[in-house]
Amino acid sequence: MSSKKGLTVGKIRGALYKTGKVLGDINAVIRGTIIQRILRRIMGSWASRTMSAVLRDRRR
């Protein structure tokens, strides 16, 4: 597997997603909804892990 130097589509996309995440955090702080955003992030990661575990068990 070769490691590509410079800009790749994946690196650009990753940077854009991170930028969007930061801008969403800033917007939540301005609107005063940061607690809701944090809770949704926690619930999203929990749901993701749960679904991953369920699907992993079904493949066996």
CHARMM internal coordinates of N, CA and C (Angstrom, degrees):
IC EDIT
DIST 1 N 1 CA 1.4417
DIST 1 CA 1 C 1.5212
ANGL 1 N 1 CA 1 C 108.01
DIST 1 C 2 N 1.2917
ANGL 1 CA 1 C 2 N 116.92
DIHE 1 N 1 CA 1 C 2 N 124.86
DIST 2 N 2 CA 1.4608
ANGL 1 C 2 N 2 CA 120.12
DIHE 1 CA 1 C 2 N 2 CA -178.75
DIST 2 CA 2 C 1.5226
ANGL 2 N 2 CA 2 C 109.86
DIHE 1 C 2 N 2 CA 2 C -92.21
DIST 2 C 3 N 1.3301
ANGL 2 CA 2 C 3 N 114.48
DIHE 2 N 2 CA 2 C 3 N 143.50
DIST 3 N 3 CA 1.4581
ANGL 2 C 3 N 3 CA 118.05
DIHE 2 CA 2 C 3 N 3 CA 176.24
DIST 3 CA 3 C 1.5180
ANGL 3 N 3 CA 3 C 108.07
DIHE 2 C 3 N 3 CA 3 C -97.74
DIST 3 C 4 N 1.3168
ANGL 3 CA 3 C 4 N 115.35
DIHE 3 N 3 CA 3 C 4 N 122.04
DIST 4 N 4 CA 1.4591
ANGL 3 C 4 N 4 CA 120.16
DIHE 3 CA 3 C 4 N 4 CA -177.75
DIST 4 CA 4 C 1.5144
ANGL 4 N 4 CA 4 C 110.09
DIHE 3 C 4 N 4 CA 4 C -84.68
DIST 4 C 5 N 1.2966
ANGL 4 CA 4 C 5 N 114.56
DIHE 4 N 4 CA 4 C 5 N 137.93
DIST 5 N 5 CA 1.4570
ANGL 4 C 5 N 5 CA 119.98
DIHE 4 CA 4 C 5 N 5 CA 177.08
DIST 5 CA 5 C 1.5242
ANGL 5 N 5 CA 5 C 108.52
DIHE 4 C 5 N 5 CA 5 C -98.42
DIST 5 C 6 N 1.3118
ANGL 5 CA 5 C 6 N 115.21
DIHE 5 N 5 CA 5 C 6 N 154.98
DIST 6 N 6 CA 1.4503
ANGL 5 C 6 N 6 CA 119.30
DIHE 5 CA 5 C 6 N 6 CA 179.18
DIST 6 CA 6 C 1.5122
ANGL 6 N 6 CA 6 C 112.29
DIHE 5 C 6 N 6 CA 6 C 88.03
DIST 6 C 7 N 1.3178
ANGL 6 CA 6 C 7 N 114.82
DIHE 6 N 6 CA 6 C 7 N -163.76
DIST 7 N 7 CA 1.4629
ANGL 6 C 7 N 7 CA 120.07
DIHE 6 CA 6 C 7 N 7 CA -177.67
DIST 7 CA 7 C 1.5152
ANGL 7 N 7 CA 7 C 110.74
DIHE 6 C 7 N 7 CA 7 C -84.01
DIST 7 C 8 N 1.3100
ANGL 7 CA 7 C 8 N 114.98
DIHE 7 N 7 CA 7 C 8 N 134.26
DIST 8 N 8 CA 1.4564
ANGL 7 C 8 N 8 CA 121.47
DIHE 7 CA 7 C 8 N 8 CA 172.69
DIST 8 CA 8 C 1.5231
ANGL 8 N 8 CA 8 C 107.38
DIHE 7 C 8 N 8 CA 8 C -125.40
DIST 8 C 9 N 1.3036
ANGL 8 CA 8 C 9 N 115.54
DIHE 8 N 8 CA 8 C 9 N 167.32
DIST 9 N 9 CA 1.4654
ANGL 8 C 9 N 9 CA 120.02
DIHE 8 CA 8 C 9 N 9 CA -179.85
DIST 9 CA 9 C 1.5265
ANGL 9 N 9 CA 9 C 109.95
DIHE 8 C 9 N 9 CA 9 C -61.17
DIST 9 C 10 N 1.3206
ANGL 9 CA 9 C 10 N 117.00
DIHE 9 N 9 CA 9 C 10 N -41.33
DIST 10 N 10 CA 1.4646
ANGL 9 C 10 N 10 CA 120.76
DIHE 9 CA 9 C 10 N 10 CA -179.83
DIST 10 CA 10 C 1.5166
ANGL 10 N 10 CA 10 C 112.79
DIHE 9 C 10 N 10 CA 10 C -62.62
DIST 10 C 11 N 1.3365
ANGL 10 CA 10 C 11 N 116.39
DIHE 10 N 10 CA 10 C 11 N -41.14
DIST 11 N 11 CA 1.4675
ANGL 10 C 11 N 11 CA 119.77
DIHE 10 CA 10 C 11 N 11 CA 179.17
DIST 11 CA 11 C 1.5267
ANGL 11 N 11 CA 11 C 111.16
DIHE 10 C 11 N 11 CA 11 C -66.95
DIST 11 C 12 N 1.3211
ANGL 11 CA 11 C 12 N 116.54
DIHE 11 N 11 CA 11 C 12 N -40.29
DIST 12 N 12 CA 1.4663
ANGL 11 C 12 N 12 CA 120.33
DIHE 11 CA 11 C 12 N 12 CA 179.11
DIST 12 CA 12 C 1.5241
ANGL 12 N 12 CA 12 C 110.01
DIHE 11 C 12 N 12 CA 12 C -65.59
DIST 12 C 13 N 1.3474
ANGL 12 CA 12 C 13 N 116.47
DIHE 12 N 12 CA 12 C 13 N -44.09
DIST 13 N 13 CA 1.4574
ANGL 12 C 13 N 13 CA 119.88
DIHE 12 CA 12 C 13 N 13 CA -179.97
DIST 13 CA 13 C 1.5267
ANGL 13 N 13 CA 13 C 111.13
DIHE 12 C 13 N 13 CA 13 C -63.28
DIST 13 C 14 N 1.3404
ANGL 13 CA 13 C 14 N 116.44
DIHE 13 N 13 CA 13 C 14 N -41.80
DIST 14 N 14 CA 1.4603
ANGL 13 C 14 N 14 CA 120.35
DIHE 13 CA 13 C 14 N 14 CA 177.91
DIST 14 CA 14 C 1.5180
ANGL 14 N 14 CA 14 C 111.85
DIHE 13 C 14 N 14 CA 14 C -61.07
DIST 14 C 15 N 1.3360
ANGL 14 CA 14 C 15 N 115.85
DIHE 14 N 14 CA 14 C 15 N -42.40
DIST 15 N 15 CA 1.4625
ANGL 14 C 15 N 15 CA 119.99
DIHE 14 CA 14 C 15 N 15 CA 178.68
DIST 15 CA 15 C 1.5215
ANGL 15 N 15 CA 15 C 111.08
DIHE 14 C 15 N 15 CA 15 C -64.09
DIST 15 C 16 N 1.3319
ANGL 15 CA 15 C 16 N 117.36
DIHE 15 N 15 CA 15 C 16 N -39.63
DIST 16 N 16 CA 1.4604
ANGL 15 C 16 N 16 CA 120.50
DIHE 15 CA 15 C 16 N 16 CA 179.37
DIST 16 CA 16 C 1.5279
ANGL 16 N 16 CA 16 C 111.52
DIHE 15 C 16 N 16 CA 16 C -66.02
DIST 16 C 17 N 1.3326
ANGL 16 CA 16 C 17 N 116.84
DIHE 16 N 16 CA 16 C 17 N -41.06
DIST 17 N 17 CA 1.4669
ANGL 16 C 17 N 17 CA 119.84
DIHE 16 CA 16 C 17 N 17 CA 178.31
DIST 17 CA 17 C 1.5334
ANGL 17 N 17 CA 17 C 110.81
DIHE 16 C 17 N 17 CA 17 C -64.27
DIST 17 C 18 N 1.3298
ANGL 17 CA 17 C 18 N 116.80
DIHE 17 N 17 CA 17 C 18 N -41.65
DIST 18 N 18 CA 1.4697
ANGL 17 C 18 N 18 CA 119.86
DIHE 17 CA 17 C 18 N 18 CA 178.79
DIST 18 CA 18 C 1.5171
ANGL 18 N 18 CA 18 C 110.63
DIHE 17 C 18 N 18 CA 18 C -64.73
DIST 18 C 19 N 1.3275
ANGL 18 CA 18 C 19 N 116.93
DIHE 18 N 18 CA 18 C 19 N -40.80
DIST 19 N 19 CA 1.4581
ANGL 18 C 19 N 19 CA 120.87
DIHE 18 CA 18 C 19 N 19 CA 178.07
DIST 19 CA 19 C 1.5255
ANGL 19 N 19 CA 19 C 110.62
DIHE 18 C 19 N 19 CA 19 C -62.16
DIST 19 C 20 N 1.3280
ANGL 19 CA 19 C 20 N 116.60
DIHE 19 N 19 CA 19 C 20 N -43.23
DIST 20 N 20 CA 1.4585
ANGL 19 C 20 N 20 CA 120.70
DIHE 19 CA 19 C 20 N 20 CA 178.47
DIST 20 CA 20 C 1.5185
ANGL 20 N 20 CA 20 C 111.98
DIHE 19 C 20 N 20 CA 20 C -62.47
DIST 20 C 21 N 1.3338
ANGL 20 CA 20 C 21 N 115.97
DIHE 20 N 20 CA 20 C 21 N -37.64
DIST 21 N 21 CA 1.4585
ANGL 20 C 21 N 21 CA 120.52
DIHE 20 CA 20 C 21 N 21 CA 179.28
DIST 21 CA 21 C 1.5317
ANGL 21 N 21 CA 21 C 110.23
DIHE 20 C 21 N 21 CA 21 C -64.68
DIST 21 C 22 N 1.3295
ANGL 21 CA 21 C 22 N 116.11
DIHE 21 N 21 CA 21 C 22 N -44.06
DIST 22 N 22 CA 1.4654
ANGL 21 C 22 N 22 CA 120.24
DIHE 21 CA 21 C 22 N 22 CA 179.15
DIST 22 CA 22 C 1.5220
ANGL 22 N 22 CA 22 C 110.72
DIHE 21 C 22 N 22 CA 22 C -64.70
DIST 22 C 23 N 1.3296
ANGL 22 CA 22 C 23 N 117.01
DIHE 22 N 22 CA 22 C 23 N -43.25
DIST 23 N 23 CA 1.4642
ANGL 22 C 23 N 23 CA 120.18
DIHE 22 CA 22 C 23 N 23 CA 179.26
DIST 23 CA 23 C 1.5274
ANGL 23 N 23 CA 23 C 111.15
DIHE 22 C 23 N 23 CA 23 C -63.75
DIST 23 C 24 N 1.3281
ANGL 23 CA 23 C 24 N 117.16
DIHE 23 N 23 CA 23 C 24 N -35.82
DIST 24 N 24 CA 1.4561
ANGL 23 C 24 N 24 CA 120.59
DIHE 23 CA 23 C 24 N 24 CA 176.02
DIST 24 CA 24 C 1.5163
ANGL 24 N 24 CA 24 C 111.51
DIHE 23 C 24 N 24 CA 24 C -65.39
DIST 24 C 25 N 1.3394
ANGL 24 CA 24 C 25 N 116.57
DIHE 24 N 24 CA 24 C 25 N -38.64
DIST 25 N 25 CA 1.4661
ANGL 24 C 25 N 25 CA 120.31
DIHE 24 CA 24 C 25 N 25 CA 176.55
DIST 25 CA 25 C 1.5259
ANGL 25 N 25 CA 25 C 111.04
DIHE 24 C 25 N 25 CA 25 C -63.81
DIST 25 C 26 N 1.3133
ANGL 25 CA 25 C 26 N 116.04
DIHE 25 N 25 CA 25 C 26 N -44.29
DIST 26 N 26 CA 1.4732
ANGL 25 C 26 N 26 CA 120.26
DIHE 25 CA 25 C 26 N 26 CA 179.80
DIST 26 CA 26 C 1.5238
ANGL 26 N 26 CA 26 C 109.86
DIHE 25 C 26 N 26 CA 26 C -62.21
DIST 26 C 27 N 1.3293
ANGL 26 CA 26 C 27 N 116.60
DIHE 26 N 26 CA 26 C 27 N -43.47
DIST 27 N 27 CA 1.4616
ANGL 26 C 27 N 27 CA 120.75
DIHE 26 CA 26 C 27 N 27 CA 179.52
DIST 27 CA 27 C 1.5286
ANGL 27 N 27 CA 27 C 110.97
DIHE 26 C 27 N 27 CA 27 C -62.50
DIST 27 C 28 N 1.3300
ANGL 27 CA 27 C 28 N 116.87
DIHE 27 N 27 CA 27 C 28 N -39.47
DIST 28 N 28 CA 1.4661
ANGL 27 C 28 N 28 CA 120.50
DIHE 27 CA 27 C 28 N 28 CA 179.25
DIST 28 CA 28 C 1.5204
ANGL 28 N 28 CA 28 C 110.85
DIHE 27 C 28 N 28 CA 28 C -65.49
DIST 28 C 29 N 1.3237
ANGL 28 CA 28 C 29 N 117.54
DIHE 28 N 28 CA 28 C 29 N -38.43
DIST 29 N 29 CA 1.4652
ANGL 28 C 29 N 29 CA 120.77
DIHE 28 CA 28 C 29 N 29 CA 178.45
DIST 29 CA 29 C 1.5287
ANGL 29 N 29 CA 29 C 109.55
DIHE 28 C 29 N 29 CA 29 C -64.90
DIST 29 C 30 N 1.3257
ANGL 29 CA 29 C 30 N 116.15
DIHE 29 N 29 CA 29 C 30 N -44.05
DIST 30 N 30 CA 1.4692
ANGL 29 C 30 N 30 CA 120.19
DIHE 29 CA 29 C 30 N 30 CA -179.69
DIST 30 CA 30 C 1.5311
ANGL 30 N 30 CA 30 C 110.78
DIHE 29 C 30 N 30 CA 30 C -62.19
DIST 30 C 31 N 1.3179
ANGL 30 CA 30 C 31 N 116.89
DIHE 30 N 30 CA 30 C 31 N -41.91
DIST 31 N 31 CA 1.4648
ANGL 30 C 31 N 31 CA 120.91
DIHE 30 CA 30 C 31 N 31 CA -178.50
DIST 31 CA 31 C 1.5222
ANGL 31 N 31 CA 31 C 113.02
DIHE 30 C 31 N 31 CA 31 C -80.41
DIST 31 C 32 N 1.3193
ANGL 31 CA 31 C 32 N 117.21
DIHE 31 N 31 CA 31 C 32 N -13.29
DIST 32 N 32 CA 1.4589
ANGL 31 C 32 N 32 CA 120.62
DIHE 31 CA 31 C 32 N 32 CA -179.74
DIST 32 CA 32 C 1.5195
ANGL 32 N 32 CA 32 C 112.99
DIHE 31 C 32 N 32 CA 32 C 81.57
DIST 32 C 33 N 1.3261
ANGL 32 CA 32 C 33 N 117.74
DIHE 32 N 32 CA 32 C 33 N 24.12
DIST 33 N 33 CA 1.4632
ANGL 32 C 33 N 33 CA 121.35
DIHE 32 CA 32 C 33 N 33 CA -178.13
DIST 33 CA 33 C 1.5289
ANGL 33 N 33 CA 33 C 111.89
DIHE 32 C 33 N 33 CA 33 C -114.62
DIST 33 C 34 N 1.3264
ANGL 33 CA 33 C 34 N 117.23
DIHE 33 N 33 CA 33 C 34 N 28.32
DIST 34 N 34 CA 1.4591
ANGL 33 C 34 N 34 CA 121.07
DIHE 33 CA 33 C 34 N 34 CA -175.36
DIST 34 CA 34 C 1.5320
ANGL 34 N 34 CA 34 C 111.66
DIHE 33 C 34 N 34 CA 34 C -65.77
DIST 34 C 35 N 1.3282
ANGL 34 CA 34 C 35 N 117.41
DIHE 34 N 34 CA 34 C 35 N -35.39
DIST 35 N 35 CA 1.4684
ANGL 34 C 35 N 35 CA 120.04
DIHE 34 CA 34 C 35 N 35 CA -179.98
DIST 35 CA 35 C 1.5291
ANGL 35 N 35 CA 35 C 109.90
DIHE 34 C 35 N 35 CA 35 C -63.46
DIST 35 C 36 N 1.3276
ANGL 35 CA 35 C 36 N 117.18
DIHE 35 N 35 CA 35 C 36 N -44.07
DIST 36 N 36 CA 1.4627
ANGL 35 C 36 N 36 CA 120.85
DIHE 35 CA 35 C 36 N 36 CA 178.25
DIST 36 CA 36 C 1.5205
ANGL 36 N 36 CA 36 C 110.69
DIHE 35 C 36 N 36 CA 36 C -61.48
DIST 36 C 37 N 1.3286
ANGL 36 CA 36 C 37 N 116.55
DIHE 36 N 36 CA 36 C 37 N -40.20
DIST 37 N 37 CA 1.4700
ANGL 36 C 37 N 37 CA 120.56
DIHE 36 CA 36 C 37 N 37 CA -179.53
DIST 37 CA 37 C 1.5192
ANGL 37 N 37 CA 37 C 110.86
DIHE 36 C 37 N 37 CA 37 C -64.79
DIST 37 C 38 N 1.3139
ANGL 37 CA 37 C 38 N 116.66
DIHE 37 N 37 CA 37 C 38 N -43.29
DIST 38 N 38 CA 1.4648
ANGL 37 C 38 N 38 CA 120.45
DIHE 37 CA 37 C 38 N 38 CA 179.33
DIST 38 CA 38 C 1.5264
ANGL 38 N 38 CA 38 C 110.04
DIHE 37 C 38 N 38 CA 38 C -63.00
DIST 38 C 39 N 1.3300
ANGL 38 CA 38 C 39 N 116.65
DIHE 38 N 38 CA 38 C 39 N -44.35
DIST 39 N 39 CA 1.4617
ANGL 38 C 39 N 39 CA 120.17
DIHE 38 CA 38 C 39 N 39 CA 179.40
DIST 39 CA 39 C 1.5298
ANGL 39 N 39 CA 39 C 111.68
DIHE 38 C 39 N 39 CA 39 C -62.87
DIST 39 C 40 N 1.3326
ANGL 39 CA 39 C 40 N 117.11
DIHE 39 N 39 CA 39 C 40 N -40.01
DIST 40 N 40 CA 1.4648
ANGL 39 C 40 N 40 CA 120.01
DIHE 39 CA 39 C 40 N 40 CA 178.65
DIST 40 CA 40 C 1.5178
ANGL 40 N 40 CA 40 C 111.17
DIHE 39 C 40 N 40 CA 40 C -66.20
DIST 40 C 41 N 1.3314
ANGL 40 CA 40 C 41 N 117.23
DIHE 40 N 40 CA 40 C 41 N -37.19
DIST 41 N 41 CA 1.4626
ANGL 40 C 41 N 41 CA 119.84
DIHE 40 CA 40 C 41 N 41 CA 177.34
DIST 41 CA 41 C 1.5199
ANGL 41 N 41 CA 41 C 111.01
DIHE 40 C 41 N 41 CA 41 C -64.34
DIST 41 C 42 N 1.3287
ANGL 41 CA 41 C 42 N 116.14
DIHE 41 N 41 CA 41 C 42 N -43.21
DIST 42 N 42 CA 1.4714
ANGL 41 C 42 N 42 CA 120.29
DIHE 41 CA 41 C 42 N 42 CA 179.42
DIST 42 CA 42 C 1.5260
ANGL 42 N 42 CA 42 C 109.67
DIHE 41 C 42 N 42 CA 42 C -63.48
DIST 42 C 43 N 1.3241
ANGL 42 CA 42 C 43 N 117.27
DIHE 42 N 42 CA 42 C 43 N -45.73
DIST 43 N 43 CA 1.4576
ANGL 42 C 43 N 43 CA 120.65
DIHE 42 CA 42 C 43 N 43 CA -179.62
DIST 43 CA 43 C 1.5288
ANGL 43 N 43 CA 43 C 110.96
DIHE 42 C 43 N 43 CA 43 C -65.47
DIST 43 C 44 N 1.3126
ANGL 43 CA 43 C 44 N 117.49
DIHE 43 N 43 CA 43 C 44 N -36.37
DIST 44 N 44 CA 1.4584
ANGL 43 C 44 N 44 CA 121.35
DIHE 43 CA 43 C 44 N 44 CA 178.50
DIST 44 CA 44 C 1.5158
ANGL 44 N 44 CA 44 C 111.74
DIHE 43 C 44 N 44 CA 44 C -64.64
DIST 44 C 45 N 1.3276
ANGL 44 CA 44 C 45 N 117.38
DIHE 44 N 44 CA 44 C 45 N -43.39
DIST 45 N 45 CA 1.4584
ANGL 44 C 45 N 45 CA 119.62
DIHE 44 CA 44 C 45 N 45 CA 179.53
DIST 45 CA 45 C 1.5245
ANGL 45 N 45 CA 45 C 110.54
DIHE 44 C 45 N 45 CA 45 C -69.51
DIST 45 C 46 N 1.3298
ANGL 45 CA 45 C 46 N 117.09
DIHE 45 N 45 CA 45 C 46 N -36.50
DIST 46 N 46 CA 1.4627
ANGL 45 C 46 N 46 CA 120.61
DIHE 45 CA 45 C 46 N 46 CA 177.32
DIST 46 CA 46 C 1.5343
ANGL 46 N 46 CA 46 C 110.29
DIHE 45 C 46 N 46 CA 46 C -63.98
DIST 46 C 47 N 1.3260
ANGL 46 CA 46 C 47 N 116.41
DIHE 46 N 46 CA 46 C 47 N -45.23
DIST 47 N 47 CA 1.4605
ANGL 46 C 47 N 47 CA 120.48
DIHE 46 CA 46 C 47 N 47 CA 179.82
DIST 47 CA 47 C 1.5290
ANGL 47 N 47 CA 47 C 110.66
DIHE 46 C 47 N 47 CA 47 C -63.90
DIST 47 C 48 N 1.3067
ANGL 47 CA 47 C 48 N 116.82
DIHE 47 N 47 CA 47 C 48 N -39.24
DIST 48 N 48 CA 1.4585
ANGL 47 C 48 N 48 CA 121.32
DIHE 47 CA 47 C 48 N 48 CA 179.01
DIST 48 CA 48 C 1.5245
ANGL 48 N 48 CA 48 C 111.40
DIHE 47 C 48 N 48 CA 48 C -62.38
DIST 48 C 49 N 1.3257
ANGL 48 CA 48 C 49 N 116.64
DIHE 48 N 48 CA 48 C 49 N -46.28
DIST 49 N 49 CA 1.4643
ANGL 48 C 49 N 49 CA 120.19
DIHE 48 CA 48 C 49 N 49 CA 179.13
DIST 49 CA 49 C 1.5228
ANGL 49 N 49 CA 49 C 111.41
DIHE 48 C 49 N 49 CA 49 C -65.34
DIST 49 C 50 N 1.3283
ANGL 49 CA 49 C 50 N 116.94
DIHE 49 N 49 CA 49 C 50 N -38.96
DIST 50 N 50 CA 1.4568
ANGL 49 C 50 N 50 CA 120.90
DIHE 49 CA 49 C 50 N 50 CA -179.78
DIST 50 CA 50 C 1.5285
ANGL 50 N 50 CA 50 C 110.61
DIHE 49 C 50 N 50 CA 50 C -65.42
DIST 50 C 51 N 1.3244
ANGL 50 CA 50 C 51 N 116.66
DIHE 50 N 50 CA 50 C 51 N -47.28
DIST 51 N 51 CA 1.4629
ANGL 50 C 51 N 51 CA 120.06
DIHE 50 CA 50 C 51 N 51 CA 178.97
DIST 51 CA 51 C 1.5185
ANGL 51 N 51 CA 51 C 111.61
DIHE 50 C 51 N 51 CA 51 C -63.13
DIST 51 C 52 N 1.3149
ANGL 51 CA 51 C 52 N 117.33
DIHE 51 N 51 CA 51 C 52 N -38.67
DIST 52 N 52 CA 1.4598
ANGL 51 C 52 N 52 CA 121.61
DIHE 51 CA 51 C 52 N 52 CA 178.02
DIST 52 CA 52 C 1.5226
ANGL 52 N 52 CA 52 C 110.63
DIHE 51 C 52 N 52 CA 52 C -61.60
DIST 52 C 53 N 1.3210
ANGL 52 CA 52 C 53 N 116.52
DIHE 52 N 52 CA 52 C 53 N -43.28
DIST 53 N 53 CA 1.4674
ANGL 52 C 53 N 53 CA 120.95
DIHE 52 CA 52 C 53 N 53 CA 179.52
DIST 53 CA 53 C 1.5251
ANGL 53 N 53 CA 53 C 110.75
DIHE 52 C 53 N 53 CA 53 C -66.19
DIST 53 C 54 N 1.3220
ANGL 53 CA 53 C 54 N 117.58
DIHE 53 N 53 CA 53 C 54 N -41.07
DIST 54 N 54 CA 1.4618
ANGL 53 C 54 N 54 CA 121.26
DIHE 53 CA 53 C 54 N 54 CA 179.80
DIST 54 CA 54 C 1.5257
ANGL 54 N 54 CA 54 C 109.88
DIHE 53 C 54 N 54 CA 54 C -64.35
DIST 54 C 55 N 1.3155
ANGL 54 CA 54 C 55 N 116.81
DIHE 54 N 54 CA 54 C 55 N -46.45
DIST 55 N 55 CA 1.4640
ANGL 54 C 55 N 55 CA 120.12
DIHE 54 CA 54 C 55 N 55 CA -179.10
DIST 55 CA 55 C 1.5232
ANGL 55 N 55 CA 55 C 111.47
DIHE 54 C 55 N 55 CA 55 C -67.86
DIST 55 C 56 N 1.2995
ANGL 55 CA 55 C 56 N 117.54
DIHE 55 N 55 CA 55 C 56 N -34.62
DIST 56 N 56 CA 1.4618
ANGL 55 C 56 N 56 CA 121.56
DIHE 55 CA 55 C 56 N 56 CA 177.87
DIST 56 CA 56 C 1.5216
ANGL 56 N 56 CA 56 C 110.19
DIHE 55 C 56 N 56 CA 56 C -64.18
DIST 56 C 57 N 1.3304
ANGL 56 CA 56 C 57 N 117.15
DIHE 56 N 56 CA 56 C 57 N -40.65
DIST 57 N 57 CA 1.4543
ANGL 56 C 57 N 57 CA 121.43
DIHE 56 CA 56 C 57 N 57 CA 178.76
DIST 57 CA 57 C 1.5265
ANGL 57 N 57 CA 57 C 111.85
DIHE 56 C 57 N 57 CA 57 C -67.62
DIST 57 C 58 N 1.3157
ANGL 57 CA 57 C 58 N 117.31
DIHE 57 N 57 CA 57 C 58 N -33.73
DIST 58 N 58 CA 1.4712
ANGL 57 C 58 N 58 CA 120.85
DIHE 57 CA 57 C 58 N 58 CA -179.12
DIST 58 CA 58 C 1.5091
ANGL 58 N 58 CA 58 C 112.00
DIHE 57 C 58 N 58 CA 58 C -70.78
DIST 58 C 59 N 1.3529
ANGL 58 CA 58 C 59 N 117.91
DIHE 58 N 58 CA 58 C 59 N -26.06
DIST 59 N 59 CA 1.4604
ANGL 58 C 59 N 59 CA 121.04
DIHE 58 CA 58 C 59 N 59 CA -178.01
DIST 59 CA 59 C 1.5191
ANGL 59 N 59 CA 59 C 111.70
DIHE 58 C 59 N 59 CA 59 C -73.35
DIST 59 C 60 N 1.3036
ANGL 59 CA 59 C 60 N 118.18
DIHE 59 N 59 CA 59 C 60 N -21.55
DIST 60 N 60 CA 1.4729
ANGL 59 C 60 N 60 CA 121.03
DIHE 59 CA 59 C 60 N 60 CA -176.74
DIST 60 CA 60 C 1.4831
ANGL 60 N 60 CA 60 C 112.53
DIHE 59 C 60 N 60 CA 60 C -75.31
END
COOR INIT
IC SEED 1 N 1 CA 1 C
IC BUILD
